[in-house]
């Protein structure tokens, strides 16, 4: 009888808990990895394990490593919590493709008990060979599986580690990838992996593959993203050269915006994309990322308006068309309150960019007409952008308009941010220039405050100490009259002290319903305790009058 084919993709976890008569326990967890799992060396394997523990908010102390002549490797450490002397003694034992994880609770200021000490010292993995060597080069095997359409390639491609010596094979399989078989994500993954290899000139390969991929826009977009990540003049030149030959068009425009993302970290390099990039700004998928980056370059004085002056008419025509569309939406929203479609964030952001880009040509009659029409747009972000541009350029602005926008919960945050971007915060109304009022506006970020339906009440602020840093928490009650539940919910937004006024809280709680039997001060304590325990994933806040537990993950 033929031997059954080995299932290479099988991964499993087995856990056993050993206890002594005193109730002390050690857990032993056995993890069998995927057969394609690879590490370049032992240090990289241990680095990943430590990263996983650090991600769980533990502090690693008393770290030790050693290797046995019997072919296995050990990493032992104590996982400590700064808020407690209790810790977890952990030993990782790596043997072929098996990982044993031993855990026992200890006191970090005392020696471990005899039971835990002897268990950890005497535990030895079995000699049975089950898994594959984690440091073996499995790339040839992976490519063979890919060629034969073996399912292990789909299950295990993310575990493969490529090196410079694999560059030619990567190019071959990227170029010859059979899209008819599906699994396009493998090809995209290989493109990204090839780009990560060091000291390889991929220019000619990129040109050839990009041209060949005319009917594969996703691959073209990923290739452009990887080129942009290089963030140097040569890659920028290549990017423009490829875009001139063909442009990837995708229904998911997020992948288009990712092409330009690295340039936001290097505006001097981004400047070299223009004005050439504006040749593609009439294409809907490219309009927003191209003009967004251009407006940022102008706002930071990295470029002068003359760089894009010859495109002014196109920008103006696009802006006028967008205003017409936006006014139509505003009319629908005003007369149909039952169904209130939200304004496209892309459209309003684009209109903000147009305000910034066209303002230097304010004296042109056609552009002046555009700015007269801008006042008809109700969106707070657009209005705040326009007011900030006026103030920045020394133009008069209605004091009442500035007061009304700061008073309006929907307008307060956009106005503060736009004035800050243009160094005009001195014009933000003093009555609302506080962290409390900004926190109140943040409660409705991503939604819209409706005074006819929404109620929000400031309860109190409280000084807090967390990990030896000082913070201030702002507590609010909020409810919507149309909700079935008529009770208020309480929220807390917490900001680090000493950093000025902030529009990004260090911590923002989920809603905590105020039960009929709750006092405000009780709920304040529950929310505060939830913040203090936020890094302890398994911690829950007990509420005597609530339904169940309230923990880090919310209600």
PEZI-V144182 format. One record per pair of residues at least 6 apart in sequence whose ideal C-beta (glycine too) atoms are under 7 Angstrom apart, sorted by sequence separation. I is the first residue (numbers start at 1). J is the second residue. If there is no record, write none. Layout:
i: [I	I]
j: [J	J]
This chain:
i: [19	39	54	67	81	106	213	250	263	280	281	297	361	362	377	391	405	406	419	533	18	53	80	92	93	145	146	213	228	263	298	333	390	463	464	495	542	543	17	18	66	79	104	145	162	194	227	374	419	464	479	541	65	78	79	92	281	358	362	406	419	463	464	479	514	540	541	17	18	50	65	78	106	177	210	263	280	281	387	405	478	479	495	496	540	541	78	79	90	91	142	227	228	461	462	477	478	494	495	512	530	540	15	16	64	90	104	227	278	358	374	416	461	493	494	529	539	77	90	174	210	277	415	443	461	462	477	478	494	539	15	63	76	209	294	329	387	476	512	62	76	88	89	142	224	387	460	475	476	493	512	526	537	13	14	61	62	174	440	459	13	60	61	74	75	88	89	173	174	206	459	475	492	526	13	74	102	142	224	440	458	459	474	491	509	534	46	60	61	74	86	87	355	457	473	474	533	12	170	174	274	412	456	457	491	530	11	58	59	72	73	86	87	102	139	206	326	384	473	509	530	11	58	72	85	138	383	406	416	436	456	489	490	509	530	11	58	59	72	85	89	139	170	171	270	406	455	471	472	489	71	85	170	455	471	489	490	507	526	9	100	322	326	380	402	407	412	413	436	471	472	489	49	53	143	271	351	403	406	454	471	487	488	8	89	98	139	146	167	221	270	355	384	402	453	469	470	487	507	518	78	80	191	220	322	413	453	517	46	91	154	157	221	256	260	264	267	274	322	352	356	412	413	453	78	95	143	167	188	192	256	263	267	278	352	355	359	380	384	388	392	464	515	42	89	158	162	188	191	195	217	228	231	271	348	351	355	380	384	388	391	409	459	515	93	98	149	154	157	187	191	206	210	214	217	218	228	253	257	264	271	275	282	319	392	409	413	96	97	98	153	164	167	217	225	229	236	240	247	256	260	267	274	275	278	348	352	356	381	385	388	391	443	490	96	97	164	171	175	184	188	192	211	221	225	228	268	274	348	355	380	384	388	410	96	97	162	164	174	191	203	221	224	228	231	250	267	319	409	439	443	471	492	96	164	236	240	247	249	275	343	388	391	440	96	97	175	179	236	243	435	477	490	494	221	231	410	436	512	233	315	319	410	435	492	409	315	316	49	315	510	510	330	443	45	312	327	475	316	320	323	316	319	326	442	475	72	316	323	439	305	473	292	299	288	295	298	291	298	37	435	288	292	295	442	459	35	288	291	295	287	294	438	442	33	460	464	32	438	459	32	33	291	435	462	466	435	30	31	30	28	29	28	26	27	26	26	25	417	416	24	45	26	413	24	24	26	41	20	39	38	39	35	37	32	33	32	38	18	36	36	36	36	34	35	38	40	34	37	38	39	299	36	38	36	34	9	8	9	9	82	57]
j: [25	45	60	73	87	112	219	256	269	286	287	303	367	368	383	397	411	412	425	539	25	60	87	99	100	152	153	220	235	270	305	340	397	470	471	502	549	550	25	26	74	87	112	153	170	202	235	382	427	472	487	549	74	87	88	101	290	367	371	415	428	472	473	488	523	549	550	27	28	60	75	88	116	187	220	273	290	291	397	415	488	489	505	506	550	551	89	90	101	102	153	238	239	472	473	488	489	505	506	523	541	551	27	28	76	102	116	239	290	370	386	428	473	505	506	541	551	90	103	187	223	290	428	456	474	475	490	491	507	552	29	77	90	223	308	343	401	490	526	77	91	103	104	157	239	402	475	490	491	508	527	541	552	29	30	77	78	190	456	475	30	77	78	91	92	105	106	190	191	223	476	492	509	543	31	92	120	160	242	458	476	477	492	509	527	552	65	79	80	93	105	106	374	476	492	493	552	32	190	194	294	432	476	477	511	550	32	79	80	93	94	107	108	123	160	227	347	405	494	530	551	33	80	94	107	160	405	428	438	458	478	511	512	531	552	34	81	82	95	108	112	162	193	194	293	429	478	494	495	512	95	109	194	479	495	513	514	531	550	34	125	347	351	405	427	432	437	438	461	496	497	514	75	79	169	297	377	429	432	480	497	513	514	35	116	125	166	173	194	248	297	382	411	429	480	496	497	514	534	545	106	108	219	248	350	441	481	545	75	120	183	186	250	285	289	293	296	303	351	381	385	441	442	482	108	125	173	197	218	222	286	293	297	308	382	385	389	410	414	418	422	494	545	73	120	189	193	219	222	226	248	259	262	302	379	382	386	411	415	419	422	440	490	546	125	130	181	186	189	219	223	238	242	246	249	250	260	285	289	296	303	307	314	351	424	441	445	129	130	131	186	197	200	250	258	262	269	273	280	289	293	300	307	308	311	381	385	389	414	418	421	424	476	523	130	131	198	205	209	218	222	226	245	255	259	262	302	308	382	389	414	418	422	444	131	132	197	199	209	226	238	256	259	263	266	285	302	354	444	474	478	506	527	132	200	272	276	283	285	311	379	424	427	476	133	134	212	216	273	280	472	514	527	531	259	269	448	474	550	272	354	358	449	474	531	449	357	358	92	358	554	555	378	491	94	361	376	524	366	370	373	367	370	377	493	527	125	370	377	493	360	528	349	356	346	353	356	350	357	97	495	349	353	356	503	520	97	350	353	357	350	357	501	505	97	524	528	97	503	524	98	99	357	501	528	532	502	98	99	100	100	101	102	102	103	103	104	104	503	503	113	134	116	503	115	116	119	135	115	134	134	135	132	134	130	131	131	138	119	138	142	152	156	155	156	159	161	156	159	160	161	421	159	161	160	159	152	152	155	156	467	535]
